Amino acid sequence: MIEKQNVAEYLPDNGRVLVYLTHGVVSTVLPLKDEQLVADIELMIVLLRRMGYDVRLK
């Protein structure tokens, strides 16, 4: 595991990454590809509706 203050050593010079913490310690640094998107539920609903899906609560 990587201490938070040392995480910059593991980041790429360019690009995006997801950083996962476990009990305040960096457990994973995951590089993202240009075509990958990180979205919350609200954005997923918007995207699904734009694609023509009917999204409703049960």
Gaussian input, Z-matrix of N, CA and C with variables (Angstrom, degrees):
# hf/3-21g

backbone

0 1
 N
 C     1     B1
 C     2     B2     1     A1
 N     3     B3     2     A2     1     D1
 C     4     B4     3     A3     2     D2
 C     5     B5     4     A4     3     D3
 N     6     B6     5     A5     4     D4
 C     7     B7     6     A6     5     D5
 C     8     B8     7     A7     6     D6
 N     9     B9     8     A8     7     D7
 C    10    B10     9     A9     8     D8
 C    11    B11    10    A10     9     D9
 N    12    B12    11    A11    10    D10
 C    13    B13    12    A12    11    D11
 C    14    B14    13    A13    12    D12
 N    15    B15    14    A14    13    D13
 C    16    B16    15    A15    14    D14
 C    17    B17    16    A16    15    D15
 N    18    B18    17    A17    16    D16
 C    19    B19    18    A18    17    D17
 C    20    B20    19    A19    18    D18
 N    21    B21    20    A20    19    D19
 C    22    B22    21    A21    20    D20
 C    23    B23    22    A22    21    D21
 N    24    B24    23    A23    22    D22
 C    25    B25    24    A24    23    D23
 C    26    B26    25    A25    24    D24
 N    27    B27    26    A26    25    D25
 C    28    B28    27    A27    26    D26
 C    29    B29    28    A28    27    D27
 N    30    B30    29    A29    28    D28
 C    31    B31    30    A30    29    D29
 C    32    B32    31    A31    30    D30
 N    33    B33    32    A32    31    D31
 C    34    B34    33    A33    32    D32
 C    35    B35    34    A34    33    D33
 N    36    B36    35    A35    34    D34
 C    37    B37    36    A36    35    D35
 C    38    B38    37    A37    36    D36
 N    39    B39    38    A38    37    D37
 C    40    B40    39    A39    38    D38
 C    41    B41    40    A40    39    D39
 N    42    B42    41    A41    40    D40
 C    43    B43    42    A42    41    D41
 C    44    B44    43    A43    42    D42
 N    45    B45    44    A44    43    D43
 C    46    B46    45    A45    44    D44
 C    47    B47    46    A46    45    D45
 N    48    B48    47    A47    46    D46
 C    49    B49    48    A48    47    D47
 C    50    B50    49    A49    48    D48
 N    51    B51    50    A50    49    D49
 C    52    B52    51    A51    50    D50
 C    53    B53    52    A52    51    D51
 N    54    B54    53    A53    52    D52
 C    55    B55    54    A54    53    D53
 C    56    B56    55    A55    54    D54
 N    57    B57    56    A56    55    D55
 C    58    B58    57    A57    56    D56
 C    59    B59    58    A58    57    D57
 N    60    B60    59    A59    58    D58
 C    61    B61    60    A60    59    D59
 C    62    B62    61    A61    60    D60
 N    63    B63    62    A62    61    D61
 C    64    B64    63    A63    62    D62
 C    65    B65    64    A64    63    D63
 N    66    B66    65    A65    64    D64
 C    67    B67    66    A66    65    D65
 C    68    B68    67    A67    66    D66
 N    69    B69    68    A68    67    D67
 C    70    B70    69    A69    68    D68
 C    71    B71    70    A70    69    D69
 N    72    B72    71    A71    70    D70
 C    73    B73    72    A72    71    D71
 C    74    B74    73    A73    72    D72
 N    75    B75    74    A74    73    D73
 C    76    B76    75    A75    74    D74
 C    77    B77    76    A76    75    D75
 N    78    B78    77    A77    76    D76
 C    79    B79    78    A78    77    D77
 C    80    B80    79    A79    78    D78
 N    81    B81    80    A80    79    D79
 C    82    B82    81    A81    80    D80
 C    83    B83    82    A82    81    D81
 N    84    B84    83    A83    82    D82
 C    85    B85    84    A84    83    D83
 C    86    B86    85    A85    84    D84
 N    87    B87    86    A86    85    D85
 C    88    B88    87    A87    86    D86
 C    89    B89    88    A88    87    D87
 N    90    B90    89    A89    88    D88
 C    91    B91    90    A90    89    D89
 C    92    B92    91    A91    90    D90
 N    93    B93    92    A92    91    D91
 C    94    B94    93    A93    92    D92
 C    95    B95    94    A94    93    D93
 N    96    B96    95    A95    94    D94
 C    97    B97    96    A96    95    D95
 C    98    B98    97    A97    96    D96
 N    99    B99    98    A98    97    D97
 C   100   B100    99    A99    98    D98
 C   101   B101   100   A100    99    D99
 N   102   B102   101   A101   100   D100
 C   103   B103   102   A102   101   D101
 C   104   B104   103   A103   102   D102
 N   105   B105   104   A104   103   D103
 C   106   B106   105   A105   104   D104
 C   107   B107   106   A106   105   D105
 N   108   B108   107   A107   106   D106
 C   109   B109   108   A108   107   D107
 C   110   B110   109   A109   108   D108
 N   111   B111   110   A110   109   D109
 C   112   B112   111   A111   110   D110
 C   113   B113   112   A112   111   D111
 N   114   B114   113   A113   112   D112
 C   115   B115   114   A114   113   D113
 C   116   B116   115   A115   114   D114
 N   117   B117   116   A116   115   D115
 C   118   B118   117   A117   116   D116
 C   119   B119   118   A118   117   D117
 N   120   B120   119   A119   118   D118
 C   121   B121   120   A120   119   D119
 C   122   B122   121   A121   120   D120
 N   123   B123   122   A122   121   D121
 C   124   B124   123   A123   122   D122
 C   125   B125   124   A124   123   D123
 N   126   B126   125   A125   124   D124
 C   127   B127   126   A126   125   D125
 C   128   B128   127   A127   126   D126
 N   129   B129   128   A128   127   D127
 C   130   B130   129   A129   128   D128
 C   131   B131   130   A130   129   D129
 N   132   B132   131   A131   130   D130
 C   133   B133   132   A132   131   D131
 C   134   B134   133   A133   132   D132
 N   135   B135   134   A134   133   D133
 C   136   B136   135   A135   134   D134
 C   137   B137   136   A136   135   D135
 N   138   B138   137   A137   136   D136
 C   139   B139   138   A138   137   D137
 C   140   B140   139   A139   138   D138
 N   141   B141   140   A140   139   D139
 C   142   B142   141   A141   140   D140
 C   143   B143   142   A142   141   D141
 N   144   B144   143   A143   142   D142
 C   145   B145   144   A144   143   D143
 C   146   B146   145   A145   144   D144
 N   147   B147   146   A146   145   D145
 C   148   B148   147   A147   146   D146
 C   149   B149   148   A148   147   D147
 N   150   B150   149   A149   148   D148
 C   151   B151   150   A150   149   D149
 C   152   B152   151   A151   150   D150
 N   153   B153   152   A152   151   D151
 C   154   B154   153   A153   152   D152
 C   155   B155   154   A154   153   D153
 N   156   B156   155   A155   154   D154
 C   157   B157   156   A156   155   D155
 C   158   B158   157   A157   156   D156
 N   159   B159   158   A158   157   D157
 C   160   B160   159   A159   158   D158
 C   161   B161   160   A160   159   D159
 N   162   B162   161   A161   160   D160
 C   163   B163   162   A162   161   D161
 C   164   B164   163   A163   162   D162
 N   165   B165   164   A164   163   D163
 C   166   B166   165   A165   164   D164
 C   167   B167   166   A166   165   D165
 N   168   B168   167   A167   166   D166
 C   169   B169   168   A168   167   D167
 C   170   B170   169   A169   168   D168
 N   171   B171   170   A170   169   D169
 C   172   B172   171   A171   170   D170
 C   173   B173   172   A172   171   D171

   B1=1.4476
   B2=1.5217
   B3=1.3153
   B4=1.4641
   B5=1.5352
   B6=1.2955
   B7=1.4577
   B8=1.5327
   B9=1.3399
   B10=1.4637
   B11=1.5210
   B12=1.3026
   B13=1.4646
   B14=1.5349
   B15=1.3333
   B16=1.4671
   B17=1.5250
   B18=1.3218
   B19=1.4612
   B20=1.5302
   B21=1.3137
   B22=1.4718
   B23=1.5186
   B24=1.3165
   B25=1.4648
   B26=1.5283
   B27=1.3302
   B28=1.4583
   B29=1.5243
   B30=1.3299
   B31=1.4561
   B32=1.5244
   B33=1.3366
   B34=1.4700
   B35=1.5332
   B36=1.3226
   B37=1.4645
   B38=1.5246
   B39=1.3233
   B40=1.4653
   B41=1.5171
   B42=1.3332
   B43=1.4544
   B44=1.5175
   B45=1.3184
   B46=1.4671
   B47=1.5164
   B48=1.3195
   B49=1.4611
   B50=1.5178
   B51=1.3212
   B52=1.4570
   B53=1.5179
   B54=1.3126
   B55=1.4599
   B56=1.5250
   B57=1.3271
   B58=1.4558
   B59=1.5248
   B60=1.3289
   B61=1.4543
   B62=1.5229
   B63=1.3073
   B64=1.4608
   B65=1.5182
   B66=1.3213
   B67=1.4712
   B68=1.5213
   B69=1.3407
   B70=1.4482
   B71=1.5139
   B72=1.3242
   B73=1.4595
   B74=1.5230
   B75=1.3153
   B76=1.4662
   B77=1.5207
   B78=1.3320
   B79=1.4634
   B80=1.5289
   B81=1.3449
   B82=1.4609
   B83=1.5208
   B84=1.3123
   B85=1.4579
   B86=1.5197
   B87=1.3337
   B88=1.4553
   B89=1.5318
   B90=1.3339
   B91=1.4690
   B92=1.5310
   B93=1.3275
   B94=1.4595
   B95=1.5189
   B96=1.3222
   B97=1.4632
   B98=1.5237
   B99=1.3229
   B100=1.4636
   B101=1.5247
   B102=1.3328
   B103=1.4669
   B104=1.5317
   B105=1.3083
   B106=1.4624
   B107=1.5237
   B108=1.3248
   B109=1.4541
   B110=1.5238
   B111=1.3040
   B112=1.4581
   B113=1.5203
   B114=1.3357
   B115=1.4641
   B116=1.5209
   B117=1.3276
   B118=1.4572
   B119=1.5353
   B120=1.3059
   B121=1.4716
   B122=1.5273
   B123=1.3348
   B124=1.4636
   B125=1.5282
   B126=1.3082
   B127=1.4676
   B128=1.5184
   B129=1.3271
   B130=1.4622
   B131=1.5289
   B132=1.3219
   B133=1.4662
   B134=1.5268
   B135=1.3243
   B136=1.4706
   B137=1.5257
   B138=1.3281
   B139=1.4675
   B140=1.5273
   B141=1.3265
   B142=1.4624
   B143=1.5277
   B144=1.3339
   B145=1.4683
   B146=1.5260
   B147=1.3271
   B148=1.4717
   B149=1.5189
   B150=1.3358
   B151=1.4688
   B152=1.5216
   B153=1.3370
   B154=1.4534
   B155=1.5159
   B156=1.3240
   B157=1.4598
   B158=1.5182
   B159=1.3259
   B160=1.4614
   B161=1.5284
   B162=1.3219
   B163=1.4654
   B164=1.5168
   B165=1.3464
   B166=1.4706
   B167=1.5134
   B168=1.3260
   B169=1.4592
   B170=1.5157
   B171=1.3268
   B172=1.4628
   B173=1.4922
   A1=109.28
   A2=114.83
   A3=121.86
   A4=108.70
   A5=117.32
   A6=120.62
   A7=109.16
   A8=117.27
   A9=121.10
   A10=112.73
   A11=117.19
   A12=120.00
   A13=112.00
   A14=118.75
   A15=122.35
   A16=113.46
   A17=118.28
   A18=121.20
   A19=112.46
   A20=118.36
   A21=120.77
   A22=111.98
   A23=117.78
   A24=121.41
   A25=112.08
   A26=117.86
   A27=122.71
   A28=112.90
   A29=117.77
   A30=121.08
   A31=110.16
   A32=116.60
   A33=119.38
   A34=110.51
   A35=116.38
   A36=120.52
   A37=111.46
   A38=116.80
   A39=122.59
   A40=108.34
   A41=115.55
   A42=119.47
   A43=112.69
   A44=113.68
   A45=121.59
   A46=109.23
   A47=115.69
   A48=120.89
   A49=109.84
   A50=115.28
   A51=121.88
   A52=106.31
   A53=115.67
   A54=120.46
   A55=107.28
   A56=116.28
   A57=122.36
   A58=109.41
   A59=115.72
   A60=121.38
   A61=109.84
   A62=116.14
   A63=122.47
   A64=107.11
   A65=115.85
   A66=121.37
   A67=111.27
   A68=116.85
   A69=121.81
   A70=115.80
   A71=117.31
   A72=121.63
   A73=108.23
   A74=116.94
   A75=121.25
   A76=108.88
   A77=115.81
   A78=120.19
   A79=111.99
   A80=117.14
   A81=120.43
   A82=109.97
   A83=116.78
   A84=123.53
   A85=105.12
   A86=116.66
   A87=122.37
   A88=110.43
   A89=118.28
   A90=120.07
   A91=110.37
   A92=116.06
   A93=121.42
   A94=109.30
   A95=115.52
   A96=121.11
   A97=108.50
   A98=116.65
   A99=120.73
   A100=112.23
   A101=117.12
   A102=120.08
   A103=112.92
   A104=118.41
   A105=120.60
   A106=110.46
   A107=114.87
   A108=122.89
   A109=108.81
   A110=116.29
   A111=121.36
   A112=106.17
   A113=116.94
   A114=120.41
   A115=110.98
   A116=114.86
   A117=119.74
   A118=108.61
   A119=116.51
   A120=121.55
   A121=111.25
   A122=117.42
   A123=119.87
   A124=111.59
   A125=117.14
   A126=120.01
   A127=110.70
   A128=117.87
   A129=120.47
   A130=110.97
   A131=117.05
   A132=121.06
   A133=110.24
   A134=117.17
   A135=121.31
   A136=110.19
   A137=116.62
   A138=119.79
   A139=111.65
   A140=117.40
   A141=120.76
   A142=111.36
   A143=116.78
   A144=120.02
   A145=111.21
   A146=117.06
   A147=120.48
   A148=111.38
   A149=116.13
   A150=120.36
   A151=111.28
   A152=117.70
   A153=120.51
   A154=115.46
   A155=118.20
   A156=120.58
   A157=110.30
   A158=115.62
   A159=122.21
   A160=106.90
   A161=116.48
   A162=121.21
   A163=108.20
   A164=115.99
   A165=121.48
   A166=110.42
   A167=114.87
   A168=120.47
   A169=109.19
   A170=117.06
   A171=120.08
   A172=110.44
   D1=157.18
   D2=-174.93
   D3=-113.44
   D4=131.95
   D5=174.48
   D6=-67.73
   D7=144.08
   D8=-176.83
   D9=-54.39
   D10=-40.63
   D11=-176.72
   D12=-68.80
   D13=-15.54
   D14=-179.41
   D15=-103.11
   D16=4.44
   D17=-173.08
   D18=-64.89
   D19=-29.85
   D20=-178.30
   D21=-58.40
   D22=-28.26
   D23=178.95
   D24=-64.09
   D25=-24.06
   D26=-174.22
   D27=-103.12
   D28=-0.02
   D29=-178.95
   D30=-87.94
   D31=146.50
   D32=177.55
   D33=-71.51
   D34=159.33
   D35=177.52
   D36=-68.17
   D37=-32.38
   D38=178.95
   D39=-134.87
   D40=150.94
   D41=175.11
   D42=111.55
   D43=-174.25
   D44=-177.16
   D45=-119.33
   D46=149.71
   D47=176.91
   D48=-141.20
   D49=153.91
   D50=167.35
   D51=-101.05
   D52=135.43
   D53=178.90
   D54=-116.60
   D55=121.13
   D56=178.82
   D57=-100.63
   D58=132.73
   D59=177.95
   D60=-112.23
   D61=142.07
   D62=173.54
   D63=-127.88
   D64=113.02
   D65=-178.33
   D66=54.36
   D67=41.48
   D68=176.95
   D69=79.59
   D70=4.94
   D71=179.51
   D72=-117.04
   D73=135.78
   D74=179.73
   D75=-66.76
   D76=120.87
   D77=-179.89
   D78=-102.06
   D79=-27.64
   D80=-178.61
   D81=-149.92
   D82=139.84
   D83=169.93
   D84=-119.36
   D85=112.32
   D86=-173.75
   D87=-111.75
   D88=107.95
   D89=177.19
   D90=-65.54
   D91=143.07
   D92=177.43
   D93=-106.14
   D94=139.49
   D95=175.02
   D96=-77.60
   D97=160.35
   D98=-178.96
   D99=-57.83
   D100=-34.41
   D101=-176.74
   D102=-85.69
   D103=-3.13
   D104=179.76
   D105=-86.51
   D106=144.40
   D107=-177.11
   D108=-127.23
   D109=138.34
   D110=173.54
   D111=-106.95
   D112=123.00
   D113=-173.78
   D114=-136.94
   D115=149.85
   D116=172.41
   D117=-93.12
   D118=178.43
   D119=-177.15
   D120=-59.66
   D121=-41.49
   D122=-178.80
   D123=-60.10
   D124=-44.18
   D125=178.70
   D126=-66.21
   D127=-39.73
   D128=178.25
   D129=-60.51
   D130=-40.87
   D131=178.05
   D132=-63.12
   D133=-44.98
   D134=178.45
   D135=-59.28
   D136=-46.83
   D137=-179.48
   D138=-63.26
   D139=-43.26
   D140=179.14
   D141=-62.30
   D142=-42.42
   D143=179.10
   D144=-64.65
   D145=-38.98
   D146=178.02
   D147=-64.64
   D148=-27.35
   D149=178.45
   D150=-85.41
   D151=-0.36
   D152=175.16
   D153=101.37
   D154=1.47
   D155=178.98
   D156=-79.37
   D157=147.89
   D158=176.08
   D159=-96.83
   D160=109.09
   D161=-176.78
   D162=-105.75
   D163=122.01
   D164=-178.52
   D165=-139.08
   D166=158.11
   D167=171.16
   D168=-77.73
   D169=149.87
   D170=176.31
   D171=-72.89

